[in-house]
Amino acid sequence: MSTREQTIRPVEPTINLVPLEDKGRGEAVKNALLELQLKMATSSINHEYARIEFDEACDRERRHELLDYMQACHTQYFEARTELSAYDPYELATFESDLMRQKLIMLGGAQA
């Protein structure tokens, strides 16, 4: 095996954005669960990027806008999380773990 082949690391798996385990749920419910996962992932990542921009922003007005935006992201995340937890708290925990790992990978170790 060449040195180049030895240094190539396997690609980390991405967020497990698939409908939660099928437990006799209909297609509409599975789609709703996927939408909730998507909402959680999107709002979480948006919050992190806004936080990074907030840390670098000097303009007081922009920082205030970013605080409002981060609060909206936080609210969206926890609304979706609350709904998702009603279906399967264990699958929710797995999803959140995947999400945290993916954020750490994407944001290069920035506090996620």
C-alpha positions as CSV (number, residue, x, y, z in Angstrom):
1,M,0.0,0.0,0.0
2,S,1.4,3.4,-0.9
3,T,1.9,6.2,1.6
4,R,-0.9,8.2,-0.1
5,E,-3.3,5.3,0.4
6,Q,-2.3,5.0,4.1
7,T,-3.1,8.7,4.8
8,I,-6.5,8.7,3.2
9,R,-9.1,8.5,6.0
10,P,-12.5,7.1,5.5
11,V,-15.2,9.7,5.0
12,E,-17.2,10.3,8.2
13,P,-20.8,9.3,8.0
14,T,-23.2,12.3,7.7
15,I,-26.2,13.0,9.8
16,N,-28.6,10.1,9.8
17,L,-31.4,12.0,8.0
18,V,-33.7,9.2,7.3
19,P,-37.2,8.5,8.6
20,L,-37.0,6.9,12.0
21,E,-37.3,3.2,12.3
22,D,-40.6,2.0,10.6
23,K,-42.8,0.9,13.4
24,G,-46.0,0.5,11.4
25,R,-46.2,4.2,10.7
26,G,-47.8,5.4,7.5
27,E,-46.0,7.3,4.7
28,A,-47.4,10.6,5.9
29,V,-46.0,10.1,9.4
30,K,-42.6,9.0,8.1
31,N,-42.5,12.2,5.9
32,A,-43.5,14.3,8.9
33,L,-40.7,12.8,11.0
34,L,-38.2,13.5,8.2
35,E,-39.4,17.1,8.1
36,L,-38.8,17.4,11.8
37,Q,-35.3,16.0,11.6
38,L,-34.6,18.4,8.7
39,K,-35.9,21.3,10.7
40,M,-33.7,20.3,13.7
41,A,-30.6,19.9,11.5
42,T,-31.1,23.2,9.6
43,S,-31.9,25.3,12.6
44,S,-29.0,23.9,14.6
45,I,-26.4,24.5,11.8
46,N,-27.9,28.0,11.1
47,H,-27.6,28.8,14.8
48,E,-23.9,27.8,14.8
49,Y,-23.0,29.9,11.8
50,A,-24.9,32.9,13.3
51,R,-22.9,32.4,16.6
52,I,-19.7,32.4,14.7
53,E,-20.6,35.6,12.9
54,F,-21.8,37.1,16.2
55,D,-18.4,36.4,17.7
56,E,-16.7,38.2,14.9
57,A,-19.2,41.1,14.5
58,C,-18.2,44.5,15.8
59,D,-21.4,46.4,14.8
60,R,-23.8,46.5,17.8
61,E,-26.9,46.5,15.6
62,R,-25.7,43.4,13.6
63,R,-25.0,41.6,16.9
64,H,-28.5,42.4,18.1
65,E,-29.9,41.0,14.8
66,L,-27.9,37.9,15.2
67,L,-29.1,37.4,18.7
68,D,-32.7,37.5,17.5
69,Y,-31.9,35.1,14.7
70,M,-30.1,32.7,17.0
71,Q,-33.2,32.8,19.4
72,A,-35.5,32.0,16.4
73,C,-33.2,29.1,15.5
74,H,-33.3,27.8,19.1
75,T,-37.1,28.0,19.2
76,Q,-37.4,26.1,15.9
77,Y,-35.0,23.4,17.0
78,F,-36.8,22.8,20.3
79,E,-40.3,22.9,18.8
80,A,-39.2,20.2,16.3
81,R,-37.4,18.3,19.0
82,T,-40.5,18.3,21.3
83,E,-42.6,16.9,18.4
84,L,-40.0,14.3,17.5
85,S,-39.5,13.1,21.1
86,A,-43.2,12.1,21.2
87,Y,-42.5,9.4,18.6
88,D,-39.3,7.8,19.9
89,P,-37.0,9.4,22.5
90,Y,-34.3,6.8,21.8
91,E,-34.2,7.5,18.1
92,L,-34.2,11.2,18.9
93,A,-31.1,10.7,21.1
94,T,-29.3,8.9,18.2
95,F,-30.2,11.6,15.8
96,E,-29.0,14.4,18.1
97,S,-25.7,12.5,18.6
98,D,-25.3,12.3,14.8
99,L,-26.1,15.9,14.5
100,M,-23.5,17.0,17.1
101,R,-20.8,14.8,15.5
102,Q,-21.6,16.3,12.1
103,K,-21.5,19.9,13.5
104,L,-18.1,19.2,15.0
105,I,-16.8,17.8,11.7
106,M,-18.3,20.7,9.6
107,L,-17.3,23.5,11.8
108,G,-13.7,22.2,12.2
109,G,-13.9,21.7,16.0
110,A,-15.5,25.1,16.7
111,Q,-17.7,24.8,19.7
112,A,-20.8,23.1,18.6
